Amino acid sequence: MGFGITTEEKTIEVIATDGIETRKLIWVKQDKDGSFYWGLCIRKRDFHSSYHASGKMRFSKYHEPTVWERISRFKGMRQLCSVALIRDLNKLRHSHKRFERKKLDGIVYVDFRTLKSDSVGISLHLIEKGHTEFLQSFTKIFPNPTISLFTFTNPWLAVVVYYK
């Protein structure tokens, strides 16, 4: 059953390094039907969510699905998730040890050595295609944000990395 959008499958990852190790922290995928899937890279856990082309939004298996607008009718801006992680990769014991080299369409690279705080926040947002003015709100909401905008997804995907 079609919901009015077709796209190429795209994969984006948020990768972190401390100069010694490199680890995948978050993955995001947009499917051919427009559905978005994303998750936190913690072994033996099921922390992932989805926003389907039909409008159904599901957060892992921990709550009942809710219904948002169909992706083909998406307007404005919507936060998908926000996580905070300690900046010490050695203490993130459950995360994937190594970054696997594979074909990615986009990457956000976080160098923990450059952070001035003990933690880092990562927030994923969908942005209505063509509306860069929504990005301005991130500078008011998040301390010291670095914004990566991926315009090859539809709607666009913004990854905001921030720290105090």
Secondary structure, 3 states (H helix, E strand, C coil): CCCCCCCCCEEEEEEEECCCCEEEEEEEEECCCCCEEEEECECCCCCEEEECCCCEEEECCCCCCEECCCHHHCCCEEEEEEEEEECCHHHCCCECCCCCCCCCCEEEEEEHHHCCCCEEEEEEEEECCCCHHHHHHHHHHCCCCEEEEECCCCCEEEEEEECC
